[in-house]
Amino acid sequence: MGHLQPLNIFLRQEIDRMQRVVNVVRTTLSELKLAIDGCIIMSEHLRDALDCMYDARTPANWKRVRIDSPTVPRYQ
């Protein structure tokens, strides 16, 4: 019953949340690299992501998948 202990369940949920964030960031950065290289068209969300990164801000599409967890404080 080790995998059903509350701490293990909590850890699995945290890993799933973080994995969603990592996937969105990875996809955005991959698409951004392709757009900068001229392989794909620079979309509005990619332009926004590039501008936000230049200004040291979090892109809007990354904020939508933020980690909603009781242990992680929300920063606006």
PDB file of N, H, CA, C and O in Angstrom:
ATOM      1  N   MET A   1       0.823  -1.211   0.000  1.00  0.00           N
ATOM      2  CA  MET A   1       0.000   0.000   0.000  1.00  0.00           C
ATOM      3  C   MET A   1       0.853   1.255   0.000  1.00  0.00           C
ATOM      4  O   MET A   1       0.332   2.338   0.267  1.00  0.00           O
ATOM      5  N   GLY A   2       2.145   1.152  -0.289  1.00  0.00           N
ATOM      6  H   GLY A   2       2.568   0.273  -0.506  1.00  0.00           H
ATOM      7  CA  GLY A   2       3.002   2.306  -0.277  1.00  0.00           C
ATOM      8  C   GLY A   2       2.608   3.356  -1.298  1.00  0.00           C
ATOM      9  O   GLY A   2       2.757   4.553  -1.051  1.00  0.00           O
ATOM     10  N   HIS A   3       2.104   2.916  -2.448  1.00  0.00           N
ATOM     11  H   HIS A   3       1.982   1.944  -2.649  1.00  0.00           H
ATOM     12  CA  HIS A   3       1.745   3.878  -3.489  1.00  0.00           C
ATOM     13  C   HIS A   3       0.427   4.581  -3.205  1.00  0.00           C
ATOM     14  O   HIS A   3       0.094   5.544  -3.895  1.00  0.00           O
ATOM     15  N   LEU A   4      -0.331   4.134  -2.214  1.00  0.00           N
ATOM     16  H   LEU A   4      -0.060   3.352  -1.653  1.00  0.00           H
ATOM     17  CA  LEU A   4      -1.604   4.767  -1.871  1.00  0.00           C
ATOM     18  C   LEU A   4      -1.495   5.663  -0.641  1.00  0.00           C
ATOM     19  O   LEU A   4      -2.499   6.205  -0.181  1.00  0.00           O
ATOM     20  N   GLN A   5      -0.309   5.820  -0.116  1.00  0.00           N
ATOM     21  H   GLN A   5       0.507   5.379  -0.491  1.00  0.00           H
ATOM     22  CA  GLN A   5      -0.142   6.694   1.036  1.00  0.00           C
ATOM     23  C   GLN A   5      -0.343   8.143   0.604  1.00  0.00           C
ATOM     24  O   GLN A   5       0.008   8.502  -0.520  1.00  0.00           O
ATOM     25  N   PRO A   6      -0.898   8.978   1.470  1.00  0.00           N
ATOM     26  CA  PRO A   6      -1.203  10.367   1.111  1.00  0.00           C
ATOM     27  C   PRO A   6      -0.027  11.146   0.547  1.00  0.00           C
ATOM     28  O   PRO A   6      -0.201  11.933  -0.383  1.00  0.00           O
ATOM     29  N   LEU A   7       1.158  10.943   1.088  1.00  0.00           N
ATOM     30  H   LEU A   7       1.299  10.303   1.843  1.00  0.00           H
ATOM     31  CA  LEU A   7       2.317  11.679   0.587  1.00  0.00           C
ATOM     32  C   LEU A   7       2.647  11.286  -0.850  1.00  0.00           C
ATOM     33  O   LEU A   7       3.015  12.140  -1.657  1.00  0.00           O
ATOM     34  N   ASN A   8       2.519  10.013  -1.173  1.00  0.00           N
ATOM     35  H   ASN A   8       2.220   9.320  -0.518  1.00  0.00           H
ATOM     36  CA  ASN A   8       2.775   9.558  -2.538  1.00  0.00           C
ATOM     37  C   ASN A   8       1.724  10.079  -3.511  1.00  0.00           C
ATOM     38  O   ASN A   8       2.049  10.432  -4.645  1.00  0.00           O
ATOM     39  N   ILE A   9       0.479  10.130  -3.079  1.00  0.00           N
ATOM     40  H   ILE A   9       0.215   9.844  -2.158  1.00  0.00           H
ATOM     41  CA  ILE A   9      -0.590  10.686  -3.916  1.00  0.00           C
ATOM     42  C   ILE A   9      -0.328  12.160  -4.161  1.00  0.00           C
ATOM     43  O   ILE A   9      -0.449  12.636  -5.290  1.00  0.00           O
ATOM     44  N   PHE A  10       0.029  12.884  -3.111  1.00  0.00           N
ATOM     45  H   PHE A  10       0.127  12.497  -2.194  1.00  0.00           H
ATOM     46  CA  PHE A  10       0.340  14.307  -3.242  1.00  0.00           C
ATOM     47  C   PHE A  10       1.510  14.530  -4.199  1.00  0.00           C
ATOM     48  O   PHE A  10       1.456  15.413  -5.055  1.00  0.00           O
ATOM     49  N   LEU A  11       2.559  13.735  -4.054  1.00  0.00           N
ATOM     50  H   LEU A  11       2.603  13.017  -3.359  1.00  0.00           H
ATOM     51  CA  LEU A  11       3.729  13.856  -4.923  1.00  0.00           C
ATOM     52  C   LEU A  11       3.357  13.610  -6.375  1.00  0.00           C
ATOM     53  O   LEU A  11       3.822  14.337  -7.252  1.00  0.00           O
ATOM     54  N   ARG A  12       2.546  12.623  -6.650  1.00  0.00           N
ATOM     55  H   ARG A  12       2.168  12.033  -5.937  1.00  0.00           H
ATOM     56  CA  ARG A  12       2.117  12.323  -8.025  1.00  0.00           C
ATOM     57  C   ARG A  12       1.334  13.503  -8.611  1.00  0.00           C
ATOM     58  O   ARG A  12       1.521  13.854  -9.776  1.00  0.00           O
ATOM     59  N   GLN A  13       0.467  14.108  -7.815  1.00  0.00           N
ATOM     60  H   GLN A  13       0.315  13.823  -6.868  1.00  0.00           H
ATOM     61  CA  GLN A  13      -0.305  15.258  -8.276  1.00  0.00           C
ATOM     62  C   GLN A  13       0.611  16.433  -8.587  1.00  0.00           C
ATOM     63  O   GLN A  13       0.415  17.123  -9.588  1.00  0.00           O
ATOM     64  N   GLU A  14       1.606  16.667  -7.742  1.00  0.00           N
ATOM     65  H   GLU A  14       1.765  16.107  -6.929  1.00  0.00           H
ATOM     66  CA  GLU A  14       2.550  17.757  -7.985  1.00  0.00           C
ATOM     67  C   GLU A  14       3.374  17.509  -9.252  1.00  0.00           C
ATOM     68  O   GLU A  14       3.631  18.433 -10.023  1.00  0.00           O
ATOM     69  N   ILE A  15       3.779  16.271  -9.456  1.00  0.00           N
ATOM     70  H   ILE A  15       3.569  15.520  -8.830  1.00  0.00           H
ATOM     71  CA  ILE A  15       4.534  15.930 -10.658  1.00  0.00           C
ATOM     72  C   ILE A  15       3.681  16.148 -11.904  1.00  0.00           C
ATOM     73  O   ILE A  15       4.171  16.675 -12.904  1.00  0.00           O
ATOM     74  N   ASP A  16       2.416  15.750 -11.856  1.00  0.00           N
ATOM     75  H   ASP A  16       2.018  15.323 -11.044  1.00  0.00           H
ATOM     76  CA  ASP A  16       1.515  15.953 -12.998  1.00  0.00           C
ATOM     77  C   ASP A  16       1.324  17.436 -13.309  1.00  0.00           C
ATOM     78  O   ASP A  16       1.317  17.832 -14.474  1.00  0.00           O
ATOM     79  N   ARG A  17       1.170  18.246 -12.276  1.00  0.00           N
ATOM     80  H   ARG A  17       1.175  17.924 -11.330  1.00  0.00           H
ATOM     81  CA  ARG A  17       1.009  19.691 -12.480  1.00  0.00           C
ATOM     82  C   ARG A  17       2.252  20.304 -13.105  1.00  0.00           C
ATOM     83  O   ARG A  17       2.161  21.094 -14.045  1.00  0.00           O
ATOM     84  N   MET A  18       3.405  19.937 -12.580  1.00  0.00           N
ATOM     85  H   MET A  18       3.479  19.295 -11.817  1.00  0.00           H
ATOM     86  CA  MET A  18       4.655  20.486 -13.094  1.00  0.00           C
ATOM     87  C   MET A  18       4.908  20.011 -14.527  1.00  0.00           C
ATOM     88  O   MET A  18       5.437  20.766 -15.343  1.00  0.00           O
ATOM     89  N   GLN A  19       4.541  18.788 -14.831  1.00  0.00           N
ATOM     90  H   GLN A  19       4.112  18.175 -14.168  1.00  0.00           H
ATOM     91  CA  GLN A  19       4.736  18.259 -16.174  1.00  0.00           C
ATOM     92  C   GLN A  19       3.919  19.036 -17.202  1.00  0.00           C
ATOM     93  O   GLN A  19       4.381  19.253 -18.322  1.00  0.00           O
ATOM     94  N   ARG A  20       2.704  19.457 -16.832  1.00  0.00           N
ATOM     95  H   ARG A  20       2.329  19.280 -15.922  1.00  0.00           H
ATOM     96  CA  ARG A  20       1.893  20.292 -17.745  1.00  0.00           C
ATOM     97  C   ARG A  20       2.602  21.601 -18.041  1.00  0.00           C
ATOM     98  O   ARG A  20       2.642  22.045 -19.188  1.00  0.00           O
ATOM     99  N   VAL A  21       3.160  22.219 -17.014  1.00  0.00           N
ATOM    100  H   VAL A  21       3.127  21.858 -16.082  1.00  0.00           H
ATOM    101  CA  VAL A  21       3.875  23.482 -17.195  1.00  0.00           C
ATOM    102  C   VAL A  21       5.106  23.272 -18.081  1.00  0.00           C
ATOM    103  O   VAL A  21       5.350  24.053 -19.001  1.00  0.00           O
ATOM    104  N   VAL A  22       5.868  22.238 -17.809  1.00  0.00           N
ATOM    105  H   VAL A  22       5.670  21.604 -17.062  1.00  0.00           H
ATOM    106  CA  VAL A  22       7.072  21.958 -18.597  1.00  0.00           C
ATOM    107  C   VAL A  22       6.721  21.713 -20.060  1.00  0.00           C
ATOM    108  O   VAL A  22       7.429  22.185 -20.949  1.00  0.00           O
ATOM    109  N   ASN A  23       5.648  20.987 -20.321  1.00  0.00           N
ATOM    110  H   ASN A  23       5.073  20.603 -19.598  1.00  0.00           H
ATOM    111  CA  ASN A  23       5.241  20.711 -21.703  1.00  0.00           C
ATOM    112  C   ASN A  23       4.870  21.984 -22.453  1.00  0.00           C
ATOM    113  O   ASN A  23       5.244  22.147 -23.615  1.00  0.00           O
ATOM    114  N   VAL A  24       4.146  22.878 -21.810  1.00  0.00           N
ATOM    115  H   VAL A  24       3.843  22.746 -20.866  1.00  0.00           H
ATOM    116  CA  VAL A  24       3.750  24.131 -22.466  1.00  0.00           C
ATOM    117  C   VAL A  24       4.978  24.997 -22.740  1.00  0.00           C
ATOM    118  O   VAL A  24       5.098  25.577 -23.820  1.00  0.00           O
ATOM    119  N   VAL A  25       5.883  25.089 -21.779  1.00  0.00           N
ATOM    120  H   VAL A  25       5.786  24.618 -20.902  1.00  0.00           H
ATOM    121  CA  VAL A  25       7.101  25.890 -21.960  1.00  0.00           C
ATOM    122  C   VAL A  25       7.955  25.295 -23.078  1.00  0.00           C
ATOM    123  O   VAL A  25       8.458  26.023 -23.933  1.00  0.00           O
ATOM    124  N   ARG A  26       8.116  23.984 -23.070  1.00  0.00           N
ATOM    125  H   ARG A  26       7.707  23.392 -22.375  1.00  0.00           H
ATOM    126  CA  ARG A  26       8.922  23.320 -24.105  1.00  0.00           C
ATOM    127  C   ARG A  26       8.325  23.541 -25.504  1.00  0.00           C
ATOM    128  O   ARG A  26       9.052  23.828 -26.455  1.00  0.00           O
ATOM    129  N   THR A  27       7.011  23.406 -25.617  1.00  0.00           N
ATOM    130  H   THR A  27       6.421  23.173 -24.845  1.00  0.00           H
ATOM    131  CA  THR A  27       6.351  23.612 -26.910  1.00  0.00           C
ATOM    132  C   THR A  27       6.525  25.042 -27.396  1.00  0.00           C
ATOM    133  O   THR A  27       6.842  25.273 -28.563  1.00  0.00           O
ATOM    134  N   THR A  28       6.317  25.997 -26.505  1.00  0.00           N
ATOM    135  H   THR A  28       6.059  25.809 -25.557  1.00  0.00           H
ATOM    136  CA  THR A  28       6.458  27.400 -26.881  1.00  0.00           C
ATOM    137  C   THR A  28       7.878  27.709 -27.334  1.00  0.00           C
ATOM    138  O   THR A  28       8.076  28.372 -28.352  1.00  0.00           O
ATOM    139  N   LEU A  29       8.865  27.232 -26.585  1.00  0.00           N
ATOM    140  H   LEU A  29       8.704  26.693 -25.759  1.00  0.00           H
ATOM    141  CA  LEU A  29      10.253  27.515 -26.944  1.00  0.00           C
ATOM    142  C   LEU A  29      10.653  26.834 -28.255  1.00  0.00           C
ATOM    143  O   LEU A  29      11.397  27.408 -29.051  1.00  0.00           O
ATOM    144  N   SER A  30      10.167  25.623 -28.478  1.00  0.00           N
ATOM    145  H   SER A  30       9.563  25.157 -27.832  1.00  0.00           H
ATOM    146  CA  SER A  30      10.456  24.933 -29.745  1.00  0.00           C
ATOM    147  C   SER A  30       9.852  25.677 -30.926  1.00  0.00           C
ATOM    148  O   SER A  30      10.509  25.870 -31.948  1.00  0.00           O
ATOM    149  N   GLU A  31       8.588  26.096 -30.782  1.00  0.00           N
ATOM    150  H   GLU A  31       8.053  25.938 -29.951  1.00  0.00           H
ATOM    151  CA  GLU A  31       7.928  26.843 -31.845  1.00  0.00           C
ATOM    152  C   GLU A  31       8.600  28.202 -32.059  1.00  0.00           C
ATOM    153  O   GLU A  31       8.719  28.669 -33.191  1.00  0.00           O
ATOM    154  N   LEU A  32       9.030  28.823 -30.983  1.00  0.00           N
ATOM    155  H   LEU A  32       8.932  28.444 -30.062  1.00  0.00           H
ATOM    156  CA  LEU A  32       9.701  30.111 -31.088  1.00  0.00           C
ATOM    157  C   LEU A  32      11.028  29.980 -31.834  1.00  0.00           C
ATOM    158  O   LEU A  32      11.370  30.838 -32.647  1.00  0.00           O
ATOM    159  N   LYS A  33      11.760  28.932 -31.564  1.00  0.00           N
ATOM    160  H   LYS A  33      11.482  28.235 -30.904  1.00  0.00           H
ATOM    161  CA  LYS A  33      13.012  28.691 -32.280  1.00  0.00           C
ATOM    162  C   LYS A  33      12.746  28.490 -33.775  1.00  0.00           C
ATOM    163  O   LYS A  33      13.470  29.024 -34.615  1.00  0.00           O
ATOM    164  N   LEU A  34      11.708  27.718 -34.101  1.00  0.00           N
ATOM    165  H   LEU A  34      11.120  27.284 -33.419  1.00  0.00           H
ATOM    166  CA  LEU A  34      11.363  27.506 -35.509  1.00  0.00           C
ATOM    167  C   LEU A  34      10.936  28.811 -36.181  1.00  0.00           C
ATOM    168  O   LEU A  34      11.273  29.054 -37.340  1.00  0.00           O
ATOM    169  N   ALA A  35      10.198  29.646 -35.457  1.00  0.00           N
ATOM    170  H   ALA A  35       9.925  29.449 -34.516  1.00  0.00           H
ATOM    171  CA  ALA A  35       9.752  30.922 -36.017  1.00  0.00           C
ATOM    172  C   ALA A  35      10.933  31.861 -36.242  1.00  0.00           C
ATOM    173  O   ALA A  35      10.984  32.549 -37.262  1.00  0.00           O
ATOM    174  N   ILE A  36      11.868  31.901 -35.320  1.00  0.00           N
ATOM    175  H   ILE A  36      11.826  31.342 -34.492  1.00  0.00           H
ATOM    176  CA  ILE A  36      13.048  32.759 -35.474  1.00  0.00           C
ATOM    177  C   ILE A  36      13.896  32.282 -36.653  1.00  0.00           C
ATOM    178  O   ILE A  36      14.470  33.093 -37.380  1.00  0.00           O
ATOM    179  N   ASP A  37      13.972  30.956 -36.840  1.00  0.00           N
ATOM    180  H   ASP A  37      13.506  30.297 -36.250  1.00  0.00           H
ATOM    181  CA  ASP A  37      14.728  30.395 -37.963  1.00  0.00           C
ATOM    182  C   ASP A  37      14.003  30.577 -39.300  1.00  0.00           C
ATOM    183  O   ASP A  37      14.597  30.384 -40.360  1.00  0.00           O
ATOM    184  N   GLY A  38      12.725  30.948 -39.250  1.00  0.00           N
ATOM    185  H   GLY A  38      12.242  31.105 -38.389  1.00  0.00           H
ATOM    186  CA  GLY A  38      11.962  31.164 -40.476  1.00  0.00           C
ATOM    187  C   GLY A  38      11.267  29.926 -41.009  1.00  0.00           C
ATOM    188  O   GLY A  38      10.789  29.925 -42.144  1.00  0.00           O
ATOM    189  N   CYS A  39      11.204  28.878 -40.212  1.00  0.00           N
ATOM    190  H   CYS A  39      11.592  28.878 -39.290  1.00  0.00           H
ATOM    191  CA  CYS A  39      10.557  27.636 -40.653  1.00  0.00           C
ATOM    192  C   CYS A  39       9.042  27.690 -40.513  1.00  0.00           C
ATOM    193  O   CYS A  39       8.328  27.051 -41.287  1.00  0.00           O
ATOM    194  N   ILE A  40       8.549  28.435 -39.548  1.00  0.00           N
ATOM    195  H   ILE A  40       9.129  28.954 -38.920  1.00  0.00           H
ATOM    196  CA  ILE A  40       7.108  28.618 -39.375  1.00  0.00           C
ATOM    197  C   ILE A  40       6.818  30.102 -39.235  1.00  0.00           C
ATOM    198  O   ILE A  40       7.723  30.909 -39.024  1.00  0.00           O
ATOM    199  N   ILE A  41       5.547  30.449 -39.353  1.00  0.00           N
ATOM    200  H   ILE A  41       4.811  29.794 -39.524  1.00  0.00           H
ATOM    201  CA  ILE A  41       5.138  31.851 -39.235  1.00  0.00           C
ATOM    202  C   ILE A  41       5.034  32.225 -37.761  1.00  0.00           C
ATOM    203  O   ILE A  41       4.520  31.455 -36.950  1.00  0.00           O
ATOM    204  N   MET A  42       5.521  33.400 -37.428  1.00  0.00           N
ATOM    205  H   MET A  42       5.938  34.026 -38.087  1.00  0.00           H
ATOM    206  CA  MET A  42       5.476  33.899 -36.051  1.00  0.00           C
ATOM    207  C   MET A  42       4.031  34.291 -35.729  1.00  0.00           C
ATOM    208  O   MET A  42       3.515  35.277 -36.256  1.00  0.00           O
ATOM    209  N   SER A  43       3.389  33.511 -34.864  1.00  0.00           N
ATOM    210  H   SER A  43       3.808  32.710 -34.437  1.00  0.00           H
ATOM    211  CA  SER A  43       2.004  33.793 -34.493  1.00  0.00           C
ATOM    212  C   SER A  43       1.963  34.866 -33.399  1.00  0.00           C
ATOM    213  O   SER A  43       2.992  35.287 -32.872  1.00  0.00           O
ATOM    214  N   GLU A  44       0.762  35.281 -33.085  1.00  0.00           N
ATOM    215  H   GLU A  44      -0.074  34.939 -33.513  1.00  0.00           H
ATOM    216  CA  GLU A  44       0.578  36.322 -32.061  1.00  0.00           C
ATOM    217  C   GLU A  44       1.058  35.837 -30.695  1.00  0.00           C
ATOM    218  O   GLU A  44       1.712  36.582 -29.966  1.00  0.00           O
ATOM    219  N   HIS A  45       0.734  34.588 -30.347  1.00  0.00           N
ATOM    220  H   HIS A  45       0.203  33.983 -30.940  1.00  0.00           H
ATOM    221  CA  HIS A  45       1.160  34.102 -29.022  1.00  0.00           C
ATOM    222  C   HIS A  45       2.678  33.914 -28.965  1.00  0.00           C
ATOM    223  O   HIS A  45       3.268  34.051 -27.893  1.00  0.00           O
ATOM    224  N   LEU A  46       3.315  33.606 -30.082  1.00  0.00           N
ATOM    225  H   LEU A  46       2.836  33.494 -30.952  1.00  0.00           H
ATOM    226  CA  LEU A  46       4.778  33.504 -30.092  1.00  0.00           C
ATOM    227  C   LEU A  46       5.420  34.879 -29.984  1.00  0.00           C
ATOM    228  O   LEU A  46       6.431  35.049 -29.304  1.00  0.00           O
ATOM    229  N   ARG A  47       4.828  35.856 -30.656  1.00  0.00           N
ATOM    230  H   ARG A  47       4.006  35.717 -31.209  1.00  0.00           H
ATOM    231  CA  ARG A  47       5.335  37.229 -30.561  1.00  0.00           C
ATOM    232  C   ARG A  47       5.201  37.733 -29.125  1.00  0.00           C
ATOM    233  O   ARG A  47       6.101  38.382 -28.591  1.00  0.00           O
ATOM    234  N   ASP A  48       4.061  37.421 -28.515  1.00  0.00           N
ATOM    235  H   ASP A  48       3.330  36.894 -28.949  1.00  0.00           H
ATOM    236  CA  ASP A  48       3.846  37.817 -27.118  1.00  0.00           C
ATOM    237  C   ASP A  48       4.860  37.134 -26.205  1.00  0.00           C
ATOM    238  O   ASP A  48       5.410  37.764 -25.302  1.00  0.00           O
ATOM    239  N   ALA A  49       5.106  35.848 -26.440  1.00  0.00           N
ATOM    240  H   ALA A  49       4.659  35.337 -27.174  1.00  0.00           H
ATOM    241  CA  ALA A  49       6.078  35.120 -25.615  1.00  0.00           C
ATOM    242  C   ALA A  49       7.474  35.717 -25.762  1.00  0.00           C
ATOM    243  O   ALA A  49       8.190  35.879 -24.774  1.00  0.00           O
ATOM    244  N   LEU A  50       7.855  36.039 -26.977  1.00  0.00           N
ATOM    245  H   LEU A  50       7.273  35.907 -27.780  1.00  0.00           H
ATOM    246  CA  LEU A  50       9.173  36.625 -27.212  1.00  0.00           C
ATOM    247  C   LEU A  50       9.298  37.992 -26.534  1.00  0.00           C
ATOM    248  O   LEU A  50      10.313  38.282 -25.901  1.00  0.00           O
ATOM    249  N   ASP A  51       8.278  38.824 -26.667  1.00  0.00           N
ATOM    250  H   ASP A  51       7.453  38.589 -27.182  1.00  0.00           H
ATOM    251  CA  ASP A  51       8.288  40.134 -26.018  1.00  0.00           C
ATOM    252  C   ASP A  51       8.356  40.010 -24.498  1.00  0.00           C
ATOM    253  O   ASP A  51       9.094  40.740 -23.836  1.00  0.00           O
ATOM    254  N   CYS A  52       7.581  39.080 -23.959  1.00  0.00           N
ATOM    255  H   CYS A  52       6.981  38.487 -24.497  1.00  0.00           H
ATOM    256  CA  CYS A  52       7.574  38.887 -22.507  1.00  0.00           C
ATOM    257  C   CYS A  52       8.931  38.408 -22.001  1.00  0.00           C
ATOM    258  O   CYS A  52       9.420  38.882 -20.976  1.00  0.00           O
ATOM    259  N   MET A  53       9.532  37.474 -22.717  1.00  0.00           N
ATOM    260  H   MET A  53       9.135  37.089 -23.550  1.00  0.00           H
ATOM    261  CA  MET A  53      10.845  36.978 -22.292  1.00  0.00           C
ATOM    262  C   MET A  53      11.896  38.076 -22.376  1.00  0.00           C
ATOM    263  O   MET A  53      12.780  38.159 -21.524  1.00  0.00           O
ATOM    264  N   TYR A  54      11.804  38.916 -23.396  1.00  0.00           N
ATOM    265  H   TYR A  54      11.086  38.850 -24.089  1.00  0.00           H
ATOM    266  CA  TYR A  54      12.745  40.027 -23.531  1.00  0.00           C
ATOM    267  C   TYR A  54      12.615  40.992 -22.348  1.00  0.00           C
ATOM    268  O   TYR A  54      13.607  41.536 -21.864  1.00  0.00           O
ATOM    269  N   ASP A  55      11.367  41.194 -21.889  1.00  0.00           N
ATOM    270  H   ASP A  55      10.561  40.752 -22.282  1.00  0.00           H
ATOM    271  CA  ASP A  55      11.098  42.100 -20.774  1.00  0.00           C
ATOM    272  C   ASP A  55      11.153  41.406 -19.409  1.00  0.00           C
ATOM    273  O   ASP A  55      10.800  42.011 -18.397  1.00  0.00           O
ATOM    274  N   ALA A  56      11.589  40.147 -19.372  1.00  0.00           N
ATOM    275  H   ALA A  56      11.876  39.656 -20.194  1.00  0.00           H
ATOM    276  CA  ALA A  56      11.678  39.352 -18.135  1.00  0.00           C
ATOM    277  C   ALA A  56      10.322  39.192 -17.460  1.00  0.00           C
ATOM    278  O   ALA A  56      10.207  39.268 -16.237  1.00  0.00           O
ATOM    279  N   ARG A  57       9.287  38.969 -18.288  1.00  0.00           N
ATOM    280  H   ARG A  57       9.380  38.907 -19.282  1.00  0.00           H
ATOM    281  CA  ARG A  57       7.937  38.703 -17.781  1.00  0.00           C
ATOM    282  C   ARG A  57       7.523  37.296 -18.190  1.00  0.00           C
ATOM    283  O   ARG A  57       8.137  36.696 -19.072  1.00  0.00           O
ATOM    284  N   THR A  58       6.491  36.773 -17.554  1.00  0.00           N
ATOM    285  H   THR A  58       5.993  37.260 -16.837  1.00  0.00           H
ATOM    286  CA  THR A  58       5.969  35.458 -17.885  1.00  0.00           C
ATOM    287  C   THR A  58       4.949  35.584 -19.012  1.00  0.00           C
ATOM    288  O   THR A  58       4.009  36.370 -18.896  1.00  0.00           O
ATOM    289  N   PRO A  59       5.109  34.829 -20.101  1.00  0.00           N
ATOM    290  CA  PRO A  59       4.133  34.876 -21.199  1.00  0.00           C
ATOM    291  C   PRO A  59       2.740  34.450 -20.737  1.00  0.00           C
ATOM    292  O   PRO A  59       2.598  33.642 -19.819  1.00  0.00           O
ATOM    293  N   ALA A  60       1.720  35.002 -21.382  1.00  0.00           N
ATOM    294  H   ALA A  60       1.835  35.659 -22.127  1.00  0.00           H
ATOM    295  CA  ALA A  60       0.336  34.766 -20.981  1.00  0.00           C
ATOM    296  C   ALA A  60      -0.050  33.297 -21.084  1.00  0.00           C
ATOM    297  O   ALA A  60      -0.748  32.779 -20.213  1.00  0.00           O
ATOM    298  N   ASN A  61       0.399  32.616 -22.147  1.00  0.00           N
ATOM    299  H   ASN A  61       0.966  33.037 -22.855  1.00  0.00           H
ATOM    300  CA  ASN A  61       0.000  31.216 -22.276  1.00  0.00           C
ATOM    301  C   ASN A  61       0.670  30.333 -21.220  1.00  0.00           C
ATOM    302  O   ASN A  61       0.172  29.244 -20.934  1.00  0.00           O
ATOM    303  N   TRP A  62       1.781  30.775 -20.637  1.00  0.00           N
ATOM    304  H   TRP A  62       2.186  31.660 -20.869  1.00  0.00           H
ATOM    305  CA  TRP A  62       2.390  30.035 -19.539  1.00  0.00           C
ATOM    306  C   TRP A  62       1.611  30.262 -18.244  1.00  0.00           C
ATOM    307  O   TRP A  62       1.508  29.363 -17.410  1.00  0.00           O
ATOM    308  N   LYS A  63       1.070  31.451 -18.084  1.00  0.00           N
ATOM    309  H   LYS A  63       1.154  32.182 -18.762  1.00  0.00           H
ATOM    310  CA  LYS A  63       0.302  31.753 -16.872  1.00  0.00           C
ATOM    311  C   LYS A  63      -0.982  30.937 -16.810  1.00  0.00           C
ATOM    312  O   LYS A  63      -1.463  30.604 -15.727  1.00  0.00           O
ATOM    313  N   ARG A  64      -1.539  30.615 -17.988  1.00  0.00           N
ATOM    314  H   ARG A  64      -1.148  30.885 -18.868  1.00  0.00           H
ATOM    315  CA  ARG A  64      -2.787  29.859 -18.004  1.00  0.00           C
ATOM    316  C   ARG A  64      -2.619  28.450 -17.447  1.00  0.00           C
ATOM    317  O   ARG A  64      -3.583  27.875 -16.942  1.00  0.00           O
ATOM    318  N   VAL A  65      -1.436  27.888 -17.526  1.00  0.00           N
ATOM    319  H   VAL A  65      -0.652  28.355 -17.936  1.00  0.00           H
ATOM    320  CA  VAL A  65      -1.204  26.534 -17.024  1.00  0.00           C
ATOM    321  C   VAL A  65      -0.407  26.552 -15.731  1.00  0.00           C
ATOM    322  O   VAL A  65       0.264  25.577 -15.396  1.00  0.00           O
ATOM    323  N   ARG A  66      -0.481  27.649 -15.014  1.00  0.00           N
ATOM    324  H   ARG A  66      -1.026  28.441 -15.286  1.00  0.00           H
ATOM    325  CA  ARG A  66       0.281  27.750 -13.775  1.00  0.00           C
ATOM    326  C   ARG A  66      -0.108  26.621 -12.827  1.00  0.00           C
ATOM    327  O   ARG A  66      -1.160  25.998 -12.967  1.00  0.00           O
ATOM    328  N   ILE A  67       0.736  26.389 -11.900  1.00  0.00           N
ATOM    329  H   ILE A  67       1.591  26.895 -11.786  1.00  0.00           H
ATOM    330  CA  ILE A  67       0.514  25.300 -10.954  1.00  0.00           C
ATOM    331  C   ILE A  67      -0.490  25.769  -9.906  1.00  0.00           C
ATOM    332  O   ILE A  67      -0.196  26.656  -9.105  1.00  0.00           O
ATOM    333  N   ASP A  68      -1.678  25.164  -9.920  1.00  0.00           N
ATOM    334  H   ASP A  68      -1.916  24.443 -10.571  1.00  0.00           H
ATOM    335  CA  ASP A  68      -2.675  25.462  -8.898  1.00  0.00           C
ATOM    336  C   ASP A  68      -2.535  24.423  -7.785  1.00  0.00           C
ATOM    337  O   ASP A  68      -3.083  23.324  -7.856  1.00  0.00           O
ATOM    338  N   SER A  69      -1.807  24.798  -6.791  1.00  0.00           N
ATOM    339  H   SER A  69      -1.361  25.691  -6.733  1.00  0.00           H
ATOM    340  CA  SER A  69      -1.518  23.889  -5.700  1.00  0.00           C
ATOM    341  C   SER A  69      -1.581  24.652  -4.394  1.00  0.00           C
ATOM    342  O   SER A  69      -1.194  25.819  -4.339  1.00  0.00           O
ATOM    343  N   PRO A  70      -2.062  24.014  -3.349  1.00  0.00           N
ATOM    344  CA  PRO A  70      -2.116  24.696  -2.050  1.00  0.00           C
ATOM    345  C   PRO A  70      -0.726  25.022  -1.501  1.00  0.00           C
ATOM    346  O   PRO A  70      -0.600  25.879  -0.626  1.00  0.00           O
ATOM    347  N   THR A  71       0.318  24.355  -1.996  1.00  0.00           N
ATOM    348  H   THR A  71       0.216  23.659  -2.706  1.00  0.00           H
ATOM    349  CA  THR A  71       1.654  24.573  -1.462  1.00  0.00           C
ATOM    350  C   THR A  71       2.418  25.650  -2.236  1.00  0.00           C
ATOM    351  O   THR A  71       3.476  26.091  -1.789  1.00  0.00           O
ATOM    352  N   VAL A  72       1.899  26.076  -3.386  1.00  0.00           N
ATOM    353  H   VAL A  72       1.039  25.717  -3.749  1.00  0.00           H
ATOM    354  CA  VAL A  72       2.585  27.049  -4.207  1.00  0.00           C
ATOM    355  C   VAL A  72       1.813  28.360  -4.171  1.00  0.00           C
ATOM    356  O   VAL A  72       0.662  28.398  -4.606  1.00  0.00           O
ATOM    357  N   PRO A  73       2.409  29.437  -3.667  1.00  0.00           N
ATOM    358  CA  PRO A  73       1.694  30.715  -3.615  1.00  0.00           C
ATOM    359  C   PRO A  73       1.476  31.285  -4.996  1.00  0.00           C
ATOM    360  O   PRO A  73       2.297  31.082  -5.890  1.00  0.00           O
ATOM    361  N   ARG A  74       0.387  31.993  -5.179  1.00  0.00           N
ATOM    362  H   ARG A  74      -0.280  32.158  -4.453  1.00  0.00           H
ATOM    363  CA  ARG A  74       0.085  32.629  -6.462  1.00  0.00           C
ATOM    364  C   ARG A  74       0.639  34.042  -6.460  1.00  0.00           C
ATOM    365  O   ARG A  74       0.427  34.810  -5.521  1.00  0.00           O
ATOM    366  N   TYR A  75       1.347  34.369  -7.518  1.00  0.00           N
ATOM    367  H   TYR A  75       1.520  33.746  -8.281  1.00  0.00           H
ATOM    368  CA  TYR A  75       1.864  35.721  -7.700  1.00  0.00           C
ATOM    369  C   TYR A  75       1.178  36.323  -8.908  1.00  0.00           C
ATOM    370  O   TYR A  75       1.154  35.716  -9.978  1.00  0.00           O
ATOM    371  N   GLN A  76       0.635  37.476  -8.750  1.00  0.00           N
ATOM    372  H   GLN A  76       0.655  37.970  -7.880  1.00  0.00           H
ATOM    373  CA  GLN A  76      -0.095  38.131  -9.851  1.00  0.00           C
ATOM    374  C   GLN A  76       0.794  39.064 -10.600  1.00  0.00           C
ATOM    375  O   GLN A  76       0.355  39.702 -11.556  1.00  0.00           O
TER     376      GLN A  76
END
